[in-house]
Amino acid sequence: MFTNVLSFAVLAGAAMASPCKPSATTSAPSYTTVPSPSSTAIAAGEPFGILALRSASPIHFAQVGAALSSVFLNLPAQNATCDDGTKPTTADYATFTLSEDGELYLYAASATPQQLFVDRSGMGQGKLGYTTGAQPIPRNGERTAFSLDESDDLSFNGAGFLACPDSIDGSWSVWVDAGVSNPAGNSNCLGFSARAVKIADAPNSCSYTQ
Ligand SMILES: *[C@@H]1O[C@H](CO)[C@@H](O)[C@H](O)[C@H]1NC(C)=O
């Protein structure tokens, strides 16, 4: 865990303010600064991680993780299967790429990387998930258009993101803000900015759990 957190701190261009907290459910690193927008422009296809920004909250600087076809903040273990044996096979943050067409993928050195979708229907209420291989998206699922703004903040069709506490292993589940402030019966959800941070190192190619 420390290796991943440390490399994330390095690529964020920030010094680690403190080592990992001892609790197993708090894997979020501490940062003193966020990357400056001008030095971190992310081109189509370039791998990036995502940090949550919501000052004075438990999710400020939380890393975005992927598991069980869903997206989380502060997930202690994704249990992904990763290609690069020199890195932990259980990376604790997810690596993404954004295509020119506004499609968001989980980074994998594969012809068919796992792909994000959003369900903004009354049923989905902003559900953010991903599909694996030929798996179909839900009936009302959409795959475009994700985009990064000039600060490298991710949005979906102009909408931002929400995180809701008390999800798996003490994590927060991540949703697109579809106008429902507490989607799917959750409570105490918080809006946050999803700041993309370029992976300077060789990115970790992973298959995330379904
Ligand atoms: C990862 O594996 C551990 C150990 O089996 C388990 O406790 C945890 O819930 C798993 N996490 C996810 C996101 O599936």
The ligand as an SDF file (V2000), in Angstrom:
LIG
                    3D

 14 14  0  0  0  0  0  0  0  0999 V2000
  -10.5790   -7.6880   -1.2740 C   0  0  0  0  0  0  0  0  0  0  0  0
  -10.2170   -8.9110   -0.6430 O   0  0  0  0  0  0  0  0  0  0  0  0
  -10.3460   -8.8670    0.7780 C   0  0  0  0  0  0  0  0  0  0  0  0
   -9.8210  -10.1950    1.3010 C   0  0  0  0  0  0  0  0  0  0  0  0
  -10.4830  -11.2620    0.7040 O   0  0  0  0  0  0  0  0  0  0  0  0
  -11.8010   -8.6170    1.1630 C   0  0  0  0  0  0  0  0  0  0  0  0
  -11.9270   -8.5390    2.5640 O   0  0  0  0  0  0  0  0  0  0  0  0
  -12.2560   -7.3080    0.5400 C   0  0  0  0  0  0  0  0  0  0  0  0
  -13.6260   -7.0850    0.8130 O   0  0  0  0  0  0  0  0  0  0  0  0
  -12.0240   -7.3330   -0.9660 C   0  0  0  0  0  0  0  0  0  0  0  0
  -12.3690   -6.0320   -1.5300 N   0  0  0  0  0  0  0  0  0  0  0  0
  -13.1760   -5.8680   -2.5660 C   0  0  0  0  0  0  0  0  0  0  0  0
  -13.3880   -4.4700   -3.0230 C   0  0  0  0  0  0  0  0  0  0  0  0
  -13.7120   -6.7820   -3.1500 O   0  0  0  0  0  0  0  0  0  0  0  0
  1  2  1  0
  1 10  1  0
  2  3  1  0
  3  4  1  0
  3  6  1  0
  4  5  1  0
  6  7  1  0
  6  8  1  0
  8  9  1  0
  8 10  1  0
 10 11  1  0
 11 12  1  0
 12 13  1  0
 12 14  2  0
M  END
$$$$
